[in-house]
Amino acid sequence: MDNSGLLVQVSSGLERMMYANQSGPLKDSTVAQISAFVYYEAAVISKLTTNKQFQNAFTKVMFDQINLDFGNYIDALARSRPKSLHHVYEWKKTGNKTARLFKLNKLSAEGLSFRIDYDLLPSTSMVPSANGRRRHVFANKASIMEAGKPLVIRPKNSERLVFEADGETVFMPKGMPVTVKRPGGSAATNQFNLAHSRFFSGRLVNESIKRSGFQKIFNSSMTKALRVPSNIKKVQYSFSANAIRSQADAALTASFGGVM
Amino acid sequence: MTANYKLDAMIELRKYLWKELHTRNIFDEDDYWSDNLNENIIPIIPVQQSAEMNQFLSGKKHIVYDKIGMSYEDNWLICCEQILFTIYSTDISEINEIRNYMTDEFRRVDESARSINKWTGLSDKFKFHAVYIADISPTAPSEELQGFFAAEVILEIKYSRITDGQGRFL
């Protein structure tokens, strides 16, 4: 049983203490009030990890920072090693934040956990051409170059392929395709995946989590949610367990429902 | 008074790193004498200038740096930056030497910052609070510069710029 489940179980024992007419040697408003106080705090804490607003706020603040730091990390690496990472940017824009062809995704998981994967996005810019005629978009540039898949180029709009190689114009026989063994160069193969692994398996992701300021959620919002409602502060001989649980729900929603 | 916005903590760190590297004889300044400029070139260069320097640095060990990102903490006086250093050399042992020096120098968090603050060459407009190593890559053959090996060191620095009473840079 996780800690929150254990807390619910233990605090349920307080329910019968919150009524003035309970059996047993202790029968006064103080016992009822202390029980209500502890019951409320236990309810807030035990509901915390299952509270949707808290989960969303917690994972969002962390993911947003990781997303920002990872993007900046790949941009800087790409500027330093353009041959390795040019393929995850639009043509001639290696290391440019606005030309990225990768995107991190946050995948939901149980409780406060979440998983992160990435997508390589299709390119939308024209393939640069030495003769200035840009007519083609190599949509799957990033994923094909990352995988190092051989590429077969066939004539589509004309009867033969004509291209320049080493300053010479090459005319291919009619209908003949050209195979590019390592599009993007062998230096690019699997390099984004390696950089991604390095970021997420080393200290960089931990630094990013620390920087996210997720502690603020605990420092400010948790303090707010744990503030005991005024009715529990008043001297009473009985408290409703149902009402206290509802108040705990409402306090969590009020604390974590808004923008942090 | 107008602040000097050309000042940059990354450049201050680069100056400190170079001072340490040549006073410890890890680099020999005379290896980087430029007849054209009639002066020594510091072989720790920003990534934006690395293409122009390729010919001059051909076969010579050097370091290329770039800023990964910067942000301010809740306490907006403290700036946090990550700087990526890529060490290039044709000799793997030279890369190890530089990497080991950087590890020794910059792993000590506030003590590393204290060493920089004590250096008389540091601009009096900066105060470093912490420097530590965020990541070190293994050494591998460089894809960018044929014949070179390369390794990366990422430093995270926390510092303040000295400000006036309104919190503006001096």
Chai-1 contact restraints between the chains, C-beta under 6 A:
chainA,res_idxA,chainB,res_idxB,connection_type,confidence,min_distance_angstrom,max_distance_angstrom,comment,restraint_id
A,N72,B,I68,contact,1.0,0.0,6.0,A-B,restraint_1
A,N72,B,G69,contact,1.0,0.0,6.0,A-B,restraint_2
A,Y73,B,I68,contact,1.0,0.0,6.0,A-B,restraint_3
A,A76,B,D66,contact,1.0,0.0,6.0,A-B,restraint_4
A,A76,B,I68,contact,1.0,0.0,6.0,A-B,restraint_5
A,A76,B,L84,contact,1.0,0.0,6.0,A-B,restraint_6
A,R79,B,V47,contact,1.0,0.0,6.0,A-B,restraint_7
A,R79,B,D66,contact,1.0,0.0,6.0,A-B,restraint_8
A,S80,B,V47,contact,1.0,0.0,6.0,A-B,restraint_9
A,S80,B,V64,contact,1.0,0.0,6.0,A-B,restraint_10
A,S80,B,D66,contact,1.0,0.0,6.0,A-B,restraint_11
A,S80,B,T86,contact,1.0,0.0,6.0,A-B,restraint_12
A,R81,B,E144,contact,1.0,0.0,6.0,A-B,restraint_13
A,K83,B,E143,contact,1.0,0.0,6.0,A-B,restraint_14
A,K83,B,E144,contact,1.0,0.0,6.0,A-B,restraint_15
A,S84,B,E143,contact,1.0,0.0,6.0,A-B,restraint_16
A,A187,B,E143,contact,1.0,0.0,6.0,A-B,restraint_17
A,G202,B,D135,contact,1.0,0.0,6.0,A-B,restraint_18
A,R203,B,A134,contact,1.0,0.0,6.0,A-B,restraint_19
A,R203,B,D135,contact,1.0,0.0,6.0,A-B,restraint_20
A,L204,B,A134,contact,1.0,0.0,6.0,A-B,restraint_21
A,L204,B,D135,contact,1.0,0.0,6.0,A-B,restraint_22
A,E207,B,A134,contact,1.0,0.0,6.0,A-B,restraint_23
